[in-house]
Amino acid sequence: MTSRTAVKAPGVVSPSRPRRGLARLFRPAWIPILRRTKPLSGVWGWDRGAPVDRYYIEKFLDQHRRHIRGHVLEVGDSRYTGHFGSGVVSSDVLDISAANPQATIVADLALTDALPESAFDCFILVQTLQYVFDLEAAVREIHRTLKPGGVLLCTLPSVTRIGSRYLANDFWRFTPASARGLFRDVFGAAIEVTSVGNLLACTAFLGGLAAEEVSEKKLRVSDPYFPLLVTVSARKSSSPEAV
């Protein structure tokens, strides 16, 4: 089961739980949020608790934890491999930057043959593809690096702020229709695409609120007209054809 306290990346420095609670107490969210031109948090709500999108991301990974096994690849760090994985034989971390000390593979996801072929049983790809301009090339490379029968677990933003370091390379937002078309072209019919979130969740996330400040009953409501993010589970055929 997941909790409403998000899994943190190794080495992430954030306020302690009491300090985050005090931030919510002394800077209450809902009364002034519609009067503000800037969010309550500049870091997606991490300084107040768990970001709203992490509630949905971790629910999705918890539902698919049976696939997080064998040889697993994750982007940026291995937080979700460690938290949700079972029977993990080896864990690799992909990053485009060699400055990441946790990276075991330094490569550009959109470059052909950037990753080892047929190497991974599971690829965890959380909130990453919005930063990749050539989406079709990236999805082909994801497919190529999975073993036959391997599974991609991917989340894509429908609604999110642009991070302070990403004005120059935050390219895309996604809908279930666009995600379905993008992945079906490569993986065929072996995909499952779902949208999660609603107007309240989107408003809270953009405003910098933490998931702890929103009723979980309301977070559980999914409105297809107001998705916060899109989840994709895609399986490579056990007898793959050339893509």
Summary of the structure (lengths in Angstrom):
residues: 243
radius of gyration: 17.9
end to end distance: 36.6
largest distance: 57.7
contacts: 775
relative contact order: 0.18
helix: 31%
strand: 21%
